[in-house]
Amino acid sequence: MPLQGKALEALDRLPDSASEILFPNARGGRVAFRSFGRRHWKPAQTAAGIEPLRDLYDLRHTYATFALRAGVPVFAVSRFMGSSIAMIDRHYGHLANDSREHAVSLLDALALERVVDAAWTSPPRPLKPLGHSNGRPRVRRVRQRVDARWTPRLVTVAATEEERG
């Protein structure tokens, strides 16, 4: 699960440990979920004045709620939580009511910006050797640069026979 910068800074301040477990129990093993809740989690909430008291599992729901309200895509939330998209949608889909509006606002911002960052495309691959096993002559395709800026008109990406000459 991705952690916010604030959490990563707090983890960086922890003393180094030889254990693979981030928060081991007193014997160096894994913390028992149920006994931790009873012995430590509930008393800590009481001491902090938190009411009503929450279960540890509620943190999972809190994460899903905050992530979806922040605009994290349902697909990403499902992967981070190890749950199916259908489960996330069934339990938290009502929280993503503004996803349509969010999508429209992103598209509007793109149209106003009028430039698409096409840096995500993969780098060109080196050409394969000319030898073919099927015996047919190799057809060389004409490559053109594509203007990736937003445009309201149709843009031709591939050259026609007439344009190739």
C-alpha positions in Angstrom: 0.0 0.0 0.0 1.4 3.4 -0.9 2.2 5.6 2.1 2.0 9.4 2.2 5.2 11.4 2.7 4.2 12.1 6.4 4.1 8.4 7.1 7.4 7.7 5.3 9.1 10.5 7.3 7.9 8.9 10.6 9.2 5.5 9.5 12.6 7.0 8.6 12.8 8.3 12.2 12.5 4.8 13.7 15.7 3.2 15.0 17.2 0.5 12.8 16.1 -3.0 13.6 17.5 -6.4 12.6 13.9 -7.8 12.3 12.2 -8.0 8.9 9.0 -7.1 10.8 8.4 -3.4 11.0 6.6 -3.6 14.4 7.4 -6.9 16.0 5.9 -8.2 19.2 7.9 -8.5 22.5 9.4 -11.8 21.3 10.3 -10.5 17.8 7.4 -12.2 16.1 4.3 -11.0 14.4 1.7 -9.0 16.4 -1.5 -10.9 16.9 -4.2 -8.8 15.4 -7.0 -9.6 17.9 -4.9 -9.3 21.1 -3.2 -6.1 19.8 -6.6 -4.5 19.4 -7.8 -5.5 22.8 -4.5 -4.8 24.7 -3.2 -1.7 22.8 -5.5 -0.2 20.1 -8.6 0.2 22.2 -6.8 1.6 25.3 -4.9 4.0 23.1 -8.1 5.3 21.6 -9.7 5.7 25.0 -6.6 7.6 26.2 -6.8 9.9 23.2 -10.5 10.6 23.8 -11.7 9.0 20.5 -15.3 8.1 20.5 -16.8 5.9 19.3 -14.0 3.3 19.6 -13.0 1.9 16.2 -11.6 -1.6 15.3 -8.3 -1.9 13.5 -10.1 -3.1 10.4 -11.8 0.3 10.3 -8.5 1.7 9.1 -8.9 -0.3 5.9 -12.3 1.4 5.3 -10.9 4.8 6.1 -8.1 4.3 3.6 -10.6 3.3 0.9 -12.9 6.2 1.7 -10.1 8.8 1.7 -8.5 7.4 -1.5 -11.7 7.3 -3.5 -12.7 10.8 -2.3 -9.2 12.1 -3.3 -9.8 10.8 -6.8 -7.6 7.7 -6.7 -9.0 5.4 -9.4 -11.0 2.4 -8.2 -8.6 0.1 -10.1 -5.7 1.4 -8.1 -7.5 1.2 -4.8 -8.4 -2.4 -5.5 -4.8 -3.3 -6.2 -3.4 -1.5 -3.2 -6.0 -3.2 -0.9 -5.7 -6.6 -2.5 -9.4 -6.6 -3.3 -11.4 -7.0 -6.5 -12.7 -4.0 -8.3 -16.2 -5.4 -7.9 -15.8 -5.5 -4.1 -14.5 -2.0 -4.0 -17.3 -0.8 -6.2 -19.9 -2.7 -4.1 -18.7 -1.3 -0.8 -17.3 2.1 -1.7 -18.8 2.9 -5.1 -21.1 5.5 -3.6 -18.1 7.5 -2.6 -16.9 7.8 -6.1 -20.1 9.6 -7.2 -18.0 12.5 -8.4 -15.8 10.4 -10.6 -17.8 11.5 -13.6 -17.4 15.1 -12.7 -13.7 14.5 -12.0 -13.2 12.9 -15.4 -15.0 15.8 -17.2 -12.8 18.3 -15.3 -9.6 16.5 -16.3 -10.8 16.5 -19.9 -11.7 20.2 -19.8 -8.3 21.0 -18.3 -6.6 19.0 -21.1 -8.7 20.9 -23.7 -7.7 24.3 -22.1 -4.1 23.3 -21.9 -4.2 22.1 -25.6 -1.1 20.0 -25.2 -0.9 16.3 -24.5 2.2 15.0 -22.8 3.0 12.0 -25.0 6.1 11.1 -23.0 4.5 7.8 -21.8 4.9 6.2 -25.2 7.6 3.6 -25.5 10.9 4.4 -27.1 11.5 3.4 -30.7 12.8 -0.2 -31.1 15.8 -1.0 -33.4 14.8 -2.3 -36.8 15.0 -6.0 -37.4 17.4 -7.5 -40.0 16.2 -7.5 -43.6 16.2 -11.3 -43.9 12.7 -12.8 -44.1 12.0 -16.5 -43.9 8.7 -16.3 -45.9 10.5 -15.1 -49.1 8.2 -12.1 -49.7 9.8 -8.7 -50.2 9.8 -6.5 -47.2 7.3 -3.6 -47.3 8.8 -0.5 -45.8 6.3 1.6 -44.0 6.7 5.3 -44.1 6.8 6.8 -40.6 5.6 10.3 -39.9 5.9 12.4 -36.8 2.6 12.8 -35.1 1.5 16.2 -33.7 0.2 15.1 -30.3 -1.2 18.5 -29.4 -5.0 18.7 -29.0 -6.8 19.7 -32.1 -10.5 19.9 -33.0 -9.8 18.6 -36.6 -9.0 15.1 -37.8 -5.3 14.4 -38.0 -3.9 11.9 -40.4 -1.4 9.5 -38.7 -0.5 7.2 -41.6 0.5 8.4 -45.0 -1.8 7.3 -47.9 -0.4 5.7 -51.1 -0.7 9.1 -52.9 1.3 10.9 -50.2 4.1 8.3 -50.4 4.6 9.1 -54.1 
